[in-house]
Amino acid sequence: MGRGAEFGGSDVGVGVGGVGAGEKWRGERKSELARAKIGSMSGTGPFTQDWEPVVIRKKAPTAAAKKDEKAVNAARRSGAEIETVKKSNAGTNKAASSGTSLNTRKLDDETENLSHERVSTELKKNIMQARLAKKLTQAQLAQLINEKPQIIQDYETGKAIPNQQIITKLERVLGTKLRGKK
């Protein structure tokens, strides 16, 4: 029995040592039998593919890739237009080392004294005298006005920035007017 007999075919067309028409026919016959077998298993007949072809493309080149030397050379070879722009300070450090810039010149020309207002000498003496007249320590006075002892110390040494709310609390607890005339 020949090779084709097992599939119901014949040995007609089998050549010596090569692929002949009979072997080609047997290959087609095998694929038909396989499709029929699969189709009979599902009960729907031969399968057909319903899928649309999927085309995968590369992403468009980014701006950095467009500026790449290879991309520029490829564009030159293809004859595309290439725009070249020279940057004014490219490759130099002139901006950092050039004398004074506009902003630094403005700061240098500024003559206004920019410091915070401090407690006046008169106010700090008044606070100290009123506290000593009541025989209170800085910590006790701070506790009475619900502030930290450091704040009382800063007011009496003149380092504090005047806060009207704190001064009002001091006036109320000490029973004297600390601002302006007595």
C-alpha positions in Angstrom: 0.0 0.0 0.0 1.3 3.4 -0.8 1.5 6.5 1.3 -1.7 8.0 -0.1 -3.8 4.9 0.7 -4.2 5.7 4.3 -6.1 8.9 3.4 -8.0 7.3 0.7 -5.8 8.6 -2.1 -3.5 6.8 -4.5 0.2 6.8 -5.3 -0.2 8.5 -8.6 2.3 11.2 -9.2 4.9 10.2 -6.7 8.3 10.9 -8.1 11.6 9.4 -7.1 13.5 11.5 -4.5 11.5 14.7 -4.8 8.2 16.3 -3.9 5.8 15.4 -6.6 2.2 16.3 -7.4 1.0 13.4 -5.3 2.7 14.6 -2.1 1.3 18.1 -2.7 -2.2 16.7 -3.1 -1.8 14.6 0.1 -0.7 17.7 2.1 -3.8 19.6 0.9 -5.9 16.5 1.7 -4.5 16.4 5.2 -5.3 20.0 5.9 -8.9 19.4 4.6 -9.3 16.4 6.8 -8.0 18.3 9.8 -10.4 21.2 9.2 -13.3 18.8 8.8 -12.4 17.0 12.0 -12.2 20.3 14.0 -15.4 21.5 12.4 -17.2 18.3 13.2 -16.1 18.6 16.8 -17.8 21.9 17.3 -20.7 21.1 15.0 -20.3 24.3 13.0 -18.4 23.2 9.9 -15.0 24.6 8.7 -13.6 27.5 10.6 -13.0 30.9 9.0 -11.1 33.8 10.5 -13.1 36.9 11.4 -10.2 39.0 12.6 -9.1 42.2 11.0 -5.4 42.5 10.2 -3.4 44.3 13.0 -0.9 46.9 11.8 1.8 47.8 14.3 3.6 51.1 13.6 6.5 52.8 15.3 5.7 55.9 17.3 6.3 59.3 15.7 9.7 60.6 16.5 9.9 63.0 19.5 11.4 66.5 19.3 14.7 65.2 20.7 14.8 62.4 18.2 14.2 64.9 15.3 17.2 66.8 16.4 19.4 63.7 16.6 22.4 63.8 14.3 21.3 60.6 12.5 17.8 62.0 11.8 19.3 65.3 10.5 21.6 63.5 8.2 18.8 61.3 6.9 16.7 64.4 6.3 19.6 65.9 4.4 20.0 62.8 2.2 16.3 62.8 1.4 16.3 66.5 0.5 14.0 67.7 3.3 14.2 71.2 4.5 16.3 71.6 7.7 16.1 74.7 9.9 19.1 75.7 11.9 19.0 78.3 14.6 22.1 79.5 16.4 21.5 80.2 20.1 23.0 83.5 21.3 25.0 82.2 24.2 25.2 78.5 23.3 28.2 76.7 24.7 29.4 79.6 26.8 29.0 80.7 30.4 28.8 84.4 29.7 25.5 84.8 31.6 27.0 83.6 34.8 30.3 85.5 34.5 29.1 88.8 32.9 29.4 91.6 35.5 26.0 92.7 36.8 22.8 91.7 35.2 19.6 93.8 35.2 18.3 92.3 38.5 21.5 92.6 40.4 21.9 96.2 39.2 18.5 97.0 40.5 19.4 95.5 43.9 22.6 97.4 44.0 20.9 100.7 43.2 18.3 100.1 46.0 19.1 102.4 48.9 16.0 101.7 51.1 16.8 100.2 54.5 14.9 96.9 54.6 14.7 95.9 58.3 11.8 95.1 60.6 10.6 97.7 63.1 11.8 96.9 66.6 10.4 97.7 70.0 11.2 101.3 70.9 13.4 102.1 73.9 10.5 103.9 75.6 8.2 100.9 75.3 10.7 98.4 76.6 11.5 100.6 79.6 7.8 101.1 80.3 7.2 97.3 80.3 10.1 96.6 82.6 9.1 99.3 85.1 5.4 98.2 85.2 6.5 94.5 85.6 8.9 95.3 88.5 6.2 97.6 90.1 3.9 94.6 90.2 6.8 92.4 91.5 6.4 89.9 88.6 9.1 87.9 86.9 9.2 87.6 83.1 8.0 84.0 83.3 5.0 85.0 85.6 4.0 87.9 83.3 4.2 85.6 80.3 2.0 83.1 82.0 -0.6 85.9 82.8 -0.8 87.0 79.1 -0.7 83.4 77.8 2.6 83.8 75.9 6.1 82.3 76.2 8.6 83.8 78.5 10.9 84.4 75.5 8.5 86.9 74.1 8.6 89.0 77.3 12.4 88.8 77.3 12.5 89.9 73.6 10.2 92.9 74.3 12.3 94.0 77.3 15.6 93.7 75.3 14.2 95.4 72.3 14.6 92.5 69.9 10.9 91.8 69.3 8.8 93.0 66.4 5.9 95.0 68.0 2.6 93.1 68.0 -0.3 95.3 69.0 -2.2 92.3 70.4 0.6 91.4 72.8 1.1 95.0 73.8 -2.7 95.3 74.6 -2.5 92.1 76.8 0.5 93.6 78.6 -1.3 96.9 79.3 -4.4 95.0 80.6 -2.4 92.8 83.0 0.1 95.5 84.2 -2.7 98.1 84.5 -0.8 100.9 82.8 -0.7 102.4 79.4 2.5 101.4 77.7 2.0 103.2 74.3 2.1 106.9 74.0 1.7 109.2 77.0 1.3 107.9 80.5 
